[in-house]
C-alpha cells in the first residue's frame, strides 16, 4: 500500500454472484457486480477498485434489494430502494447522483428510514420513485448510526 492509503472495507466475495453497493459523500450511489472484481492473475494489489471522486461513506454486499435512507447536511431525508440502481460491471464507475446536487450538500448518514424517523413513522413522503431525488426536510433532525 501507498503511505496515504488505508483499508476501509474488506469482504469475502464468496462466489462473486452478488452485487456491492457504494454510497459516497457527494450523493452518488453505485451498484457494482462483484464479478467485476474477479482477478485472472496474481496481482499484488487491486487498482481502481472504486470511484475516487468523493469520500466513501457506506459499502454493503447486496444479495437482494433493500430500502436505504440518506440524510444530507441540510437535514433532508431520501429513502430509496436499491432496485432503482442498474448493476454496473466497471468497478470504478461514478454511479448515479441519488441525492440532487446542491452546493454545500453532502450525505451525512446512511441508514434505514425507520432508524432515522423512529419506529412506526411512515417514510412514504421521503421515498424516491426515481433518481436523482431532492428528498424532503425531516423535523426530527435525529441522526441515526450508519448501518
C-alpha positions, 0 to 999 in steps of 0.5 A, a space after each residue: 500500500 501507498 503511505 496515504 492509503 488505508 483499508 476501509 472495507 474488506 469482504 469475502 466475495 464468496 462466489 462473486 454472484 452478488 452485487 456491492 453497493 457504494 454510497 459516497 459523500 457527494 450523493 452518488 450511489 453505485 451498484 457494482 457486480 462483484 464479478 467485476 472484481 474477479 482477478 485472472 492473475 496474481 496481482 499484488 494489489 487491486 487498482 481502481 477498485 472504486 470511484 475516487 471522486 468523493 469520500 466513501 461513506 457506506 459499502 454493503 454486499 447486496 444479495 437482494 434489494 433493500 430500502 436505504 435512507 440518506 440524510 444530507 447536511 441540510 437535514 433532508 431525508 431520501 429513502 430509496 430502494 436499491 432496485 432503482 440502481 442498474 448493476 454496473 460491471 466497471 468497478 470504478 464507475 461514478 454511479 448515479 447522483 441519488 441525492 440532487 446536487 446542491 452546493 454545500 450538500 453532502 450525505 451525512 448518514 446512511 441508514 434505514 428510514 425507520 432508524 432515522 424517523 423512529 419506529 412506526 413513522 411512515 417514510 412514504 413522503 421521503 421515498 424516491 420513485 426515481 433518481 436523482 431525488 431532492 428528498 424532503 426536510 425531516 423535523 426530527 433532525 435525529 441522526 441515526 448510526 450508519 448501518 
